[in-house]
Amino acid sequence: MPSVSKAQQHFMGMEYAAKKAGKPTSVKMTTKQLRDFAATKTKGLPAKKDPERGDTPRHERTESRRERRSEGDVPRMKTAAGKKAMAALMRQKR
């Protein structure tokens, strides 16, 4: 499971290093679990977890957005046609 913030990734990295050195840790996790959290890339992660977004990892949010785009529910905003489609979609929701 990947980390959801840079702070969590940093903390798990320290815990993983301590566990590898044979020192006691403050979390009850296996070495593999700690390694998975510590190995998360920090690019795109928030500094701290946003309480409103919950603990959904970044890669799950990205996949669902891609799935919606592939279904055609969310028009792309980069083209004029996409902007018109988005405006029409917003009018329908009202």
N, C-alpha and C positions, 0 to 999 in steps of 0.2 A: 504494500500500500504506500503510495507516495506521500510525502509531506505536503501540507496545505499552506505553509508559510515558511519564510526564510528563517524565522526564529525557531520553528519546530525542527527544521532540517539541521540547523546549527546545534541545537541541543542534542538531537539524536546522534549527530556525529561525535560529540563529546562522550556521550554514553557508550557508543559503539567502541570508541578508542579505549575507554576504561574497561569495558567488558573483555576486549581482546587482551588487555594487559593483566587480566585476572583480578582486577579491583572490584569492590562492590558497587552496584549502580542503584540509582533511586527509582528505576522503573523495572517492572517484572516482565521483561520481554526476552525472547530468544535472540541469539546473535544474528540469525538470518533476518528477523523482523527489524532489528536495529539497523542492519546493513541496508535493507530496502528503504527505510526512511532516510538514512544518511546519504544514500546514493542519488536522491532526487535532485535534478538540476534546479537551480534557483532562478533561472531566467524566467520572468513572467510571474513569479510568485509574489504575493504581497509581503511586506515586512512583518506584519502580524495578521492573524486570522480575523476576518471581518465577521462579527457575530451575526449579522443579518444574512449573510450568504450561507452560513452553515459550514459543515466540514466536507463539502463536495470537492474532491480533488480537481485541479485544473484540467487534466486530460479528459475527465468525464463531461465537463461543461463544454469543451471544444467538440467532442464527438457528437453530442446532442445537437449543437448548432449546425454541424456539417450534415447530420441526418435531416434536419428541418430544411436546409437549403436544397438537398438532393430531392426531397419530396416536392419542392416548388412552393412551400408555404411562405418562405421568407424571400422576397425579391432582393436582388443585389442592388445596392445604392450607387454603384460606380457609374452606371449608365443612365441616360435620360429615360429610357424605357423602364428601368428599375425604379427610378424616383417616381414616375407616373404610377407604376403598379403599387408602390408603397402608399402613395397618396390615396389611391382608390381603395386599398385594403383598410386604411385608417378611416375613411368615410363610411365603409360598410360596418365597422365596429361601433360607430356612434349610433 
